[in-house]
Amino acid sequence: MHIPVINSAKEGKSWNFKPIFRYIEPYVQSADYAVANLETTLCGTDNGYKYQGWPNFNCPDNIATDTFAVGFDMLLTANNHCHDTKVVGLNRTLDVLTETGIASLGTRHTPEDPDYAVVEISGIKIGMTAFTYEGDDGDPNTVNINGNPCSAQAAGMINSFDYTNLDAFYTRLQGQMDGMRAQGAEAIVVFLHWGWEYFRTPNEQQRTIAQALCDMGVDVIVG
């Protein structure tokens, strides 16, 4: 949600993002369950932040209501910009999505909240989880998202993985998968925010991770 996109949706004192979906809306509405990546925060402008794009994204709430209106069922909130407006943005984004009626996946209010979802779609229970990569700050004991070091509170709110400590990622994912199956999941989908920006082919690290997830029994990987 770069600032030219936000500005293009300005209508008087509000914003209308529906036109940016006009070519895909029929496909979204025809899907049994439609998911998109929300690569921005919804922090509002009452918390010391302004609406802006790169490097610290913050978008008007209308993006949530408009994605819901065109037929999306879930928005992924685990990505490298989810922490751009810190804990206040993490929390308010989830609040806005809940009020809108659209599901979210990848971040949560507290570490104790569920970090995955099991959704019944056309009579089939699908287990889903979403993760984002962490920035490389040289410290495996800290979480860094988009160059913004996370507090302990924020780190516990985000599903993230460290490229330098994949065993920890696999262990956490296995625990999620066990929980999904205990809730009756018949298939498992993992959404991963990963890879090299502006490259259209997977790198070797992605291939390695993908194979490991397949070996664990993941049915679908959406990168």
Beta strands, then each sheet from edge to edge (+ up, - down):
strand 1: 10-11
strand 2: 14-15
strand 3: 35-37
strand 4: 74-76
strand 5: 103-105
strand 6: 117-121
strand 7: 124-133
strand 8: 144-145
strand 9: 148-149
strand 10: 160-161
strand 11: 187-193
strand 12: 220-222
sheet 1: 1+ 2-
sheet 2: 3+ 4+ 5+
sheet 3: 6+ 7- 10-
sheet 4: 6+ 7- 11- 12-
sheet 5: 8+ 9-
end
